[in-house]
């Protein structure tokens, strides 16, 4: 997948846009940040985990937090090539509602829109 921005641009965007304007949560273990959750209105904008921490329940805890913070529902986008993310969101009750060709995102990567509503079947 093509990266639209370099590391310095991403750090600056997080420092000056994401953290001041969005609800941002971090998971810390052993003195290091191991995960990040960003909510912007009803959008789950970012959910990242250090690869070495995947499969240990941190993502599940972030998802529980996101649903608690946004009990009326959430929406998000993920790339179609990111099968593990799609499986994770589907396991947490999100439903794919739109697939695109990627022309609207900076990476020009086909993506998929997911939504979660509390009245929908939620296996958690």
Buried (B, 14 or more C-beta within 10 A) or exposed (E): EEEEEEEEEEEEEBEEEBEEEBBBBEBEEEEEEBBBBBBEEEBBBBBBBBEEBBEBEBBBBBBEBBBEEBEEEBBBBBBBEBEEBBEBBEEBBBEBEEEBEBEEBEEEBBBBBBBBBEEEEEEE
